[in-house]
Amino acid sequence: MSHAGIPLHYFLIVSTIMFFVGVYGFLTRKNLITMLMSIELILNSVNINFVAFNRYLYPDGLHGQFFSIFIIAVAACEAAVAIAIIINIYRRFRTISVEDVSEMKF
């Protein structure tokens, strides 16, 4: 079933690869910025799924695009808050390594 010439499973393969690269990066990296980028990869893979399934299941609807825009807005807010937290952690401990920041005291 192909509307635009690109089969659905191509989108699913790209999305799956992006998702698992994000999970791998989040679980294996010790740098807070790299972990934040991994979370963004995971959210973008979900966006690809929403848009692809919407295109192939409901070509006249925009539900997948609305969900994607909502996820992008939530990801932008999450990134802003996370970067603010990372800046404060760096000011306090002079590092952004997860292993060096083990206590959350004032």
N, CA, C and O atoms as a GROMACS GRO file, in nm:
protein
  424
    1MET      N    1   0.085  -0.117   0.000
    1MET     CA    2   0.000   0.000   0.000
    1MET      C    3   0.089   0.124   0.000
    1MET      O    4   0.155   0.152   0.100
    2SER      N    5   0.093   0.195  -0.107
    2SER     CA    6   0.184   0.307  -0.122
    2SER      C    7   0.113   0.422  -0.191
    2SER      O    8   0.064   0.407  -0.303
    3HIS      N    9   0.109   0.536  -0.125
    3HIS     CA   10   0.043   0.654  -0.183
    3HIS      C   11   0.143   0.746  -0.251
    3HIS      O   12   0.113   0.801  -0.357
    4ALA      N   13   0.259   0.765  -0.193
    4ALA     CA   14   0.354   0.863  -0.243
    4ALA      C   15   0.472   0.797  -0.313
    4ALA      O   16   0.570   0.864  -0.345
    5GLY      N   17   0.465   0.669  -0.336
    5GLY     CA   18   0.574   0.600  -0.401
    5GLY      C   19   0.673   0.537  -0.305
    5GLY      O   20   0.752   0.451  -0.345
    6ILE      N   21   0.671   0.578  -0.178
    6ILE     CA   22   0.761   0.520  -0.077
    6ILE      C   23   0.677   0.430   0.012
    6ILE      O   24   0.582   0.476   0.075
    7PRO      N   25   0.712   0.302   0.019
    7PRO     CA   26   0.634   0.210   0.103
    7PRO      C   27   0.643   0.244   0.252
    7PRO      O   28   0.741   0.303   0.297
    8LEU      N   29   0.541   0.208   0.326
    8LEU     CA   30   0.533   0.239   0.469
    8LEU      C   31   0.648   0.176   0.546
    8LEU      O   32   0.699   0.236   0.641
    9HIS      N   33   0.688   0.056   0.508
    9HIS     CA   34   0.790  -0.011   0.588
    9HIS      C   35   0.925   0.060   0.581
    9HIS      O   36   1.007   0.041   0.671
   10TYR      N   37   0.952   0.142   0.480
   10TYR     CA   38   1.075   0.222   0.477
   10TYR      C   39   1.074   0.323   0.592
   10TYR      O   40   1.174   0.341   0.661
   11PHE      N   41   0.960   0.389   0.610
   11PHE     CA   42   0.949   0.484   0.721
   11PHE      C   43   0.963   0.413   0.855
   11PHE      O   44   1.026   0.465   0.947
   12LEU      N   45   0.904   0.295   0.865
   12LEU     CA   46   0.913   0.221   0.992
   12LEU      C   47   1.055   0.175   1.021
   12LEU      O   48   1.097   0.173   1.136
   13ILE      N   49   1.128   0.139   0.918
   13ILE     CA   50   1.268   0.098   0.937
   13ILE      C   51   1.352   0.216   0.986
   13ILE      O   52   1.429   0.202   1.081
   14VAL      N   53   1.337   0.331   0.922
   14VAL     CA   54   1.412   0.450   0.964
   14VAL      C   55   1.374   0.490   1.106
   14VAL      O   56   1.461   0.523   1.187
   15SER      N   57   1.246   0.486   1.136
   15SER     CA   58   1.199   0.522   1.268
   15SER      C   59   1.252   0.425   1.375
   15SER      O   60   1.291   0.467   1.483
   16THR      N   61   1.252   0.298   1.344
   16THR     CA   62   1.301   0.198   1.439
   16THR      C   63   1.450   0.216   1.465
   16THR      O   64   1.495   0.208   1.579
   17ILE      N   65   1.526   0.242   1.360
   17ILE     CA   66   1.669   0.265   1.377
   17ILE      C   67   1.693   0.388   1.463
   17ILE      O   68   1.776   0.386   1.554
   18MET      N   69   1.620   0.496   1.434
   18MET     CA   70   1.636   0.617   1.514
   18MET      C   71   1.599   0.593   1.660
   18MET      O   72   1.666   0.642   1.751
   19PHE      N   73   1.492   0.518   1.683
   19PHE     CA   74   1.448   0.491   1.820
   19PHE      C   75   1.555   0.415   1.897
   19PHE      O   76   1.589   0.453   2.009
   20PHE      N   77   1.608   0.308   1.839
   20PHE     CA   78   1.704   0.228   1.911
   20PHE      C   79   1.840   0.294   1.923
   20PHE      O   80   1.913   0.268   2.019
   21VAL      N   81   1.877   0.380   1.829
   21VAL     CA   82   1.999   0.460   1.846
   21VAL      C   83   1.980   0.556   1.963
   21VAL      O   84   2.072   0.576   2.043
   22GLY      N   85   1.861   0.615   1.975
   22GLY     CA   86   1.832   0.702   2.088
   22GLY      C   87   1.834   0.628   2.221
   22GLY      O   88   1.890   0.679   2.318
   23VAL      N   89   1.775   0.510   2.226
   23VAL     CA   90   1.776   0.431   2.349
   23VAL      C   91   1.919   0.390   2.385
   23VAL      O   92   1.960   0.399   2.501
   24TYR      N   93   1.995   0.347   2.286
   24TYR     CA   94   2.135   0.308   2.309
   24TYR      C   95   2.215   0.428   2.361
   24TYR      O   96   2.292   0.415   2.457
   25GLY      N   97   2.198   0.543   2.297
   25GLY     CA   98   2.269   0.662   2.341
   25GLY      C   99   2.232   0.704   2.481
   25GLY      O  100   2.318   0.745   2.559
   26PHE      N  101   2.105   0.694   2.515
   26PHE     CA  102   2.061   0.732   2.649
   26PHE      C  103   2.116   0.638   2.755
   26PHE      O  104   2.155   0.683   2.863
   27LEU      N  105   2.121   0.509   2.726
   27LEU     CA  106   2.165   0.412   2.826
   27LEU      C  107   2.316   0.403   2.839
   27LEU      O  108   2.366   0.365   2.946
   28THR      N  109   2.390   0.436   2.734
   28THR     CA  110   2.535   0.416   2.739
   28THR      C  111   2.615   0.542   2.761
   28THR      O  112   2.729   0.534   2.808
   29ARG      N  113   2.563   0.658   2.730
   29ARG     CA  114   2.640   0.782   2.742
   29ARG      C  115   2.634   0.836   2.884
   29ARG      O  116   2.535   0.817   2.956
   30LYS      N  117   2.740   0.903   2.923
   30LYS     CA  118   2.749   0.960   3.057
   30LYS      C  119   2.738   1.112   3.056
   30LYS      O  120   2.733   1.174   3.162
   31ASN      N  121   2.734   1.172   2.938
   31ASN     CA  122   2.725   1.317   2.925
   31ASN      C  123   2.577   1.357   2.920
   31ASN      O  124   2.500   1.298   2.844
   32LEU      N  125   2.539   1.455   2.999
   32LEU     CA  126   2.398   1.495   3.006
   32LEU      C  127   2.348   1.552   2.874
   32LEU      O  128   2.232   1.529   2.838
   33ILE      N  129   2.431   1.625   2.801
   33ILE     CA  130   2.390   1.680   2.672
   33ILE      C  131   2.365   1.568   2.572
   33ILE      O  132   2.268   1.573   2.496
   34THR      N  133   2.451   1.468   2.571
   34THR     CA  134   2.433   1.354   2.480
   34THR      C  135   2.306   1.276   2.515
   34THR      O  136   2.237   1.226   2.426
   35MET      N  137   2.277   1.265   2.642
   35MET     CA  138   2.154   1.198   2.684
   35MET      C  139   2.031   1.277   2.638
   35MET      O  140   1.932   1.218   2.597
   36LEU      N  141   2.038   1.408   2.646
   36LEU     CA  142   1.928   1.493   2.599
   36LEU      C  143   1.909   1.477   2.448
   36LEU      O  144   1.795   1.470   2.401
   37MET      N  145   2.018   1.471   2.374
   37MET     CA  146   2.007   1.450   2.229
   37MET      C  147   1.947   1.313   2.198
   37MET      O  148   1.874   1.300   2.100
   38SER      N  149   1.977   1.213   2.278
   38SER     CA  150   1.920   1.080   2.258
   38SER      C  151   1.769   1.081   2.280
   38SER      O  152   1.695   1.016   2.207
   39ILE      N  153   1.724   1.155   2.379
   39ILE     CA  154   1.580   1.166   2.403
   39ILE      C  155   1.512   1.235   2.284
   39ILE      O  156   1.402   1.197   2.245
   40GLU      N  157   1.578   1.335   2.228
   40GLU     CA  158   1.524   1.402   2.109
   40GLU      C  159   1.513   1.306   1.991
   40GLU      O  160   1.417   1.312   1.914
   41LEU      N  161   1.611   1.219   1.975
   41LEU     CA  162   1.604   1.117   1.868
   41LEU      C  163   1.484   1.026   1.887
   41LEU      O  164   1.414   0.993   1.790
   42ILE      N  165   1.459   0.985   2.010
   42ILE     CA  166   1.345   0.898   2.039
   42ILE      C  167   1.214   0.970   2.004
   42ILE      O  168   1.126   0.911   1.941
   43LEU      N  169   1.202   1.095   2.045
   43LEU     CA  170   1.079   1.170   2.016
   43LEU      C  171   1.061   1.192   1.866
   43LEU      O  172   0.948   1.186   1.816
   44ASN      N  173   1.169   1.217   1.794
   44ASN     CA  174   1.158   1.235   1.649
   44ASN      C  175   1.121   1.105   1.578
   44ASN      O  176   1.052   1.109   1.476
   45SER      N  177   1.165   0.992   1.630
   45SER     CA  178   1.124   0.865   1.568
   45SER      C  179   0.974   0.843   1.586
   45SER      O  180   0.908   0.788   1.498
   46VAL      N  181   0.921   0.885   1.699
   46VAL     CA  182   0.776   0.876   1.720
   46VAL      C  183   0.702   0.968   1.623
   46VAL      O  184   0.597   0.932   1.570
   47ASN      N  185   0.758   1.087   1.600
   47ASN     CA  186   0.696   1.179   1.503
   47ASN      C  187   0.690   1.119   1.364
   47ASN      O  188   0.590   1.134   1.294
   48ILE      N  189   0.796   1.052   1.323
   48ILE     CA  190   0.797   0.987   1.191
   48ILE      C  191   0.686   0.883   1.183
   48ILE      O  192   0.617   0.874   1.081
   49ASN      N  193   0.667   0.807   1.288
   49ASN     CA  194   0.561   0.706   1.290
   49ASN      C  195   0.423   0.771   1.280
   49ASN      O  196   0.339   0.724   1.203
   50PHE      N  197   0.399   0.876   1.357
   50PHE     CA  198   0.269   0.944   1.351
   50PHE      C  199   0.238   0.993   1.211
   50PHE      O  200   0.129   0.969   1.159
   51VAL      N  201   0.333   1.060   1.150
   51VAL     CA  202   0.309   1.118   1.017
   51VAL      C  203   0.295   1.007   0.912
   51VAL      O  204   0.208   1.016   0.825
   52ALA      N  205   0.379   0.905   0.919
   52ALA     CA  206   0.372   0.797   0.820
   52ALA      C  207   0.241   0.720   0.830
   52ALA      O  208   0.176   0.695   0.728
   53PHE      N  209   0.200   0.683   0.950
   53PHE     CA  210   0.075   0.610   0.965
   53PHE      C  211  -0.044   0.696   0.926
   53PHE      O  212  -0.140   0.646   0.866
   54ASN      N  213  -0.038   0.823   0.959
   54ASN     CA  214  -0.147   0.911   0.918
   54ASN      C  215  -0.156   0.919   0.766
   54ASN      O  216  -0.266   0.916   0.710
   55ARG      N  217  -0.044   0.929   0.700
   55ARG     CA  218  -0.043   0.941   0.553
   55ARG      C  219  -0.098   0.815   0.487
   55ARG      O  220  -0.170   0.824   0.388
   56TYR      N  221  -0.064   0.698   0.542
   56TYR     CA  222  -0.105   0.574   0.477
   56TYR      C  223  -0.243   0.526   0.520
   56TYR      O  224  -0.312   0.460   0.442
   57LEU      N  225  -0.286   0.558   0.641
   57LEU     CA  226  -0.416   0.512   0.688
   57LEU      C  227  -0.528   0.612   0.661
   57LEU      O  228  -0.639   0.575   0.624
   58TYR      N  229  -0.497   0.740   0.681
   58TYR     CA  230  -0.597   0.846   0.663
   58TYR      C  231  -0.535   0.960   0.580
   58TYR      O  232  -0.498   1.063   0.636
   59PRO      N  233  -0.523   0.942   0.449
   59PRO     CA  234  -0.452   1.041   0.368
   59PRO      C  235  -0.516   1.180   0.367
   59PRO      O  236  -0.447   1.278   0.341
   60ASP      N  237  -0.644   1.190   0.396
   60ASP     CA  238  -0.707   1.321   0.396
   60ASP      C  239  -0.707   1.386   0.534
   60ASP      O  240  -0.739   1.504   0.546
   61GLY      N  241  -0.672   1.312   0.638
   61GLY     CA  242  -0.672   1.366   0.773
   61GLY      C  243  -0.537   1.423   0.812
   61GLY      O  244  -0.435   1.397   0.749
   62LEU      N  245  -0.539   1.503   0.919
   62LEU     CA  246  -0.416   1.565   0.968
   62LEU      C  247  -0.387   1.530   1.113
   62LEU      O  248  -0.314   1.602   1.181
   63HIS      N  249  -0.444   1.420   1.161
   63HIS     CA  250  -0.428   1.385   1.302
   63HIS      C  251  -0.281   1.359   1.336
   63HIS      O  252  -0.233   1.404   1.440
   64GLY      N  253  -0.212   1.287   1.251
   64GLY     CA  254  -0.070   1.256   1.276
   64GLY      C  255   0.015   1.381   1.281
   64GLY      O  256   0.107   1.390   1.362
   65GLN      N  257  -0.014   1.477   1.193
   65GLN     CA  258   0.062   1.602   1.194
   65GLN      C  259   0.035   1.682   1.321
   65GLN      O  260   0.126   1.744   1.375
   66PHE      N  261  -0.090   1.682   1.368
   66PHE     CA  262  -0.121   1.754   1.492
   66PHE      C  263  -0.048   1.693   1.611
   66PHE      O  264   0.007   1.765   1.694
   67PHE      N  265  -0.046   1.561   1.618
   67PHE     CA  266   0.028   1.495   1.726
   67PHE      C  267   0.177   1.527   1.716
   67PHE      O  268   0.242   1.550   1.818
   68SER      N  269   0.230   1.530   1.595
   68SER     CA  270   0.372   1.560   1.577
   68SER      C  271   0.405   1.702   1.620
   68SER      O  272   0.507   1.726   1.683
   69ILE      N  273   0.319   1.796   1.586
   69ILE     CA  274   0.342   1.935   1.628
   69ILE      C  275   0.336   1.946   1.780
   69ILE      O  276   0.415   2.018   1.841
   70PHE      N  277   0.243   1.874   1.841
   70PHE     CA  278   0.235   1.874   1.987
   70PHE      C  279   0.362   1.815   2.048
   70PHE      O  280   0.414   1.871   2.145
   71ILE      N  281   0.412   1.706   1.994
   71ILE     CA  282   0.535   1.645   2.046
   71ILE      C  283   0.654   1.738   2.027
   71ILE      O  284   0.741   1.745   2.114
   72ILE      N  285   0.660   1.808   1.914
   72ILE     CA  286   0.769   1.902   1.891
   72ILE      C  287   0.764   2.014   1.995
   72ILE      O  288   0.868   2.056   2.046
   73ALA      N  289   0.645   2.064   2.026
   73ALA     CA  290   0.631   2.169   2.128
   73ALA      C  291   0.674   2.118   2.265
   73ALA      O  292   0.744   2.188   2.338
   74VAL      N  293   0.632   1.997   2.301
   74VAL     CA  294   0.671   1.940   2.429
   74VAL      C  295   0.821   1.916   2.433
   74VAL      O  296   0.884   1.939   2.536
   75ALA      N  297   0.880   1.871   2.323
   75ALA     CA  298   1.025   1.848   2.318
   75ALA      C  299   1.102   1.978   2.331
   75ALA      O  300   1.209   1.981   2.393
   76ALA      N  301   1.050   2.086   2.273
   76ALA     CA  302   1.117   2.216   2.286
   76ALA      C  303   1.116   2.263   2.431
   76ALA      O  304   1.216   2.312   2.482
   77CYS      N  305   1.002   2.247   2.497
   77CYS     CA  306   0.994   2.284   2.640
   77CYS      C  307   1.085   2.196   2.724
   77CYS      O  308   1.154   2.245   2.813
   78GLU      N  309   1.086   2.069   2.695
   78GLU     CA  310   1.171   1.975   2.768
   78GLU      C  311   1.318   2.009   2.748
   78GLU      O  312   1.396   2.003   2.844
   79ALA      N  313   1.357   2.045   2.628
   79ALA     CA  314   1.496   2.079   2.601
   79ALA      C  315   1.535   2.207   2.674
   79ALA      O  316   1.645   2.216   2.728
   80ALA      N  317   1.447   2.306   2.676
   80ALA     CA  318   1.477   2.432   2.746
   80ALA      C  319   1.495   2.410   2.896
   80ALA      O  320   1.589   2.462   2.955
   81VAL      N  321   1.406   2.332   2.956
   81VAL     CA  322   1.417   2.304   3.099
   81VAL      C  323   1.542   2.219   3.127
   81VAL      O  324   1.614   2.245   3.224
   82ALA      N  325   1.567   2.120   3.044
   82ALA     CA  326   1.683   2.034   3.065
   82ALA      C  327   1.814   2.111   3.051
   82ALA      O  328   1.907   2.090   3.128
   83ILE      N  329   1.823   2.200   2.954
   83ILE     CA  330   1.944   2.278   2.937
   83ILE      C  331   1.964   2.373   3.055
   83ILE      O  332   2.077   2.393   3.099
   84ALA      N  333   1.856   2.431   3.107
   84ALA     CA  334   1.866   2.516   3.226
   84ALA      C  335   1.918   2.435   3.345
   84ALA      O  336   2.002   2.483   3.422
   85ILE      N  337   1.868   2.314   3.361
   85ILE     CA  338   1.914   2.228   3.470
   85ILE      C  339   2.061   2.190   3.450
   85ILE      O  340   2.138   2.192   3.545
   86ILE      N  341   2.099   2.158   3.328
   86ILE     CA  342   2.238   2.121   3.299
   86ILE      C  343   2.331   2.239   3.325
   86ILE      O  344   2.441   2.219   3.377
   87ILE      N  345   2.290   2.361   3.290
   87ILE     CA  346   2.373   2.479   3.317
   87ILE      C  347   2.392   2.498   3.467
   87ILE      O  348   2.502   2.528   3.512
   88ASN      N  349   2.286   2.480   3.545
   88ASN     CA  350   2.298   2.492   3.690
   88ASN      C  351   2.385   2.382   3.749
   88ASN      O  352   2.462   2.407   3.842
   89ILE      N  353   2.375   2.262   3.696
   89ILE     CA  354   2.460   2.153   3.743
   89ILE      C  355   2.606   2.185   3.711
   89ILE      O  356   2.695   2.161   3.793
   90TYR      N  357   2.631   2.238   3.592
   90TYR     CA  358   2.769   2.272   3.556
   90TYR      C  359   2.824   2.383   3.645
   90TYR      O  360   2.940   2.378   3.685
   91ARG      N  361   2.742   2.482   3.677
   91ARG     CA  362   2.787   2.590   3.765
   91ARG      C  363   2.822   2.537   3.904
   91ARG      O  364   2.916   2.585   3.968
   92ARG      N  365   2.747   2.440   3.950
   92ARG     CA  366   2.769   2.387   4.085
   92ARG      C  367   2.886   2.289   4.091
   92ARG      O  368   2.970   2.298   4.181
   93PHE      N  369   2.893   2.195   3.995
   93PHE     CA  370   2.991   2.086   4.003
   93PHE      C  371   3.105   2.099   3.903
   93PHE      O  372   3.203   2.025   3.913
   94ARG      N  373   3.096   2.190   3.807
   94ARG     CA  374   3.196   2.209   3.701
   94ARG      C  375   3.213   2.086   3.612
   94ARG      O  376   3.321   2.062   3.558
   95THR      N  377   3.107   2.009   3.599
   95THR     CA  378   3.107   1.892   3.510
   95THR      C  379   2.963   1.862   3.471
   95THR      O  380   2.869   1.899   3.541
   96ILE      N  381   2.946   1.795   3.357
   96ILE     CA  382   2.813   1.750   3.318
   96ILE      C  383   2.810   1.598   3.300
   96ILE      O  384   2.724   1.545   3.230
   97SER      N  385   2.903   1.532   3.363
   97SER     CA  386   2.905   1.386   3.361
   97SER      C  387   2.807   1.333   3.464
   97SER      O  388   2.801   1.383   3.577
   98VAL      N  389   2.730   1.233   3.426
   98VAL     CA  390   2.628   1.177   3.515
   98VAL      C  391   2.691   1.113   3.638
   98VAL      O  392   2.635   1.122   3.747
   99GLU      N  393   2.806   1.050   3.621
   99GLU     CA  394   2.870   0.982   3.734
   99GLU      C  395   2.923   1.080   3.839
   99GLU      O  396   2.926   1.047   3.958
  100ASP      N  397   2.965   1.199   3.795
  100ASP     CA  398   3.019   1.296   3.889
  100ASP      C  399   2.910   1.373   3.963
  100ASP      O  400   2.938   1.435   4.066
  101VAL      N  401   2.789   1.370   3.913
  101VAL     CA  402   2.678   1.443   3.975
  101VAL      C  403   2.587   1.338   4.040
  101VAL      O  404   2.484   1.300   3.984
  102SER      N  405   2.627   1.293   4.156
  102SER     CA  406   2.552   1.184   4.219
  102SER      C  407   2.461   1.233   4.331
  102SER      O  408   2.373   1.160   4.376
  103GLU      N  409   2.481   1.356   4.377
  103GLU     CA  410   2.397   1.406   4.485
  103GLU      C  411   2.322   1.529   4.441
  103GLU      O  412   2.373   1.610   4.363
  104MET      N  413   2.201   1.543   4.489
  104MET     CA  414   2.116   1.655   4.452
  104MET      C  415   2.086   1.738   4.576
  104MET      O  416   1.972   1.745   4.621
  105LYS      N  417   2.192   1.801   4.632
  105LYS     CA  418   2.176   1.885   4.749
  105LYS      C  419   2.192   2.031   4.710
  105LYS      O  420   2.235   2.062   4.599
  106PHE      N  421   2.156   2.119   4.802
  106PHE     CA  422   2.174   2.263   4.780
  106PHE      C  423   2.318   2.301   4.802
  106PHE      O  424   2.354   2.418   4.789
   0.00000   0.00000   0.00000
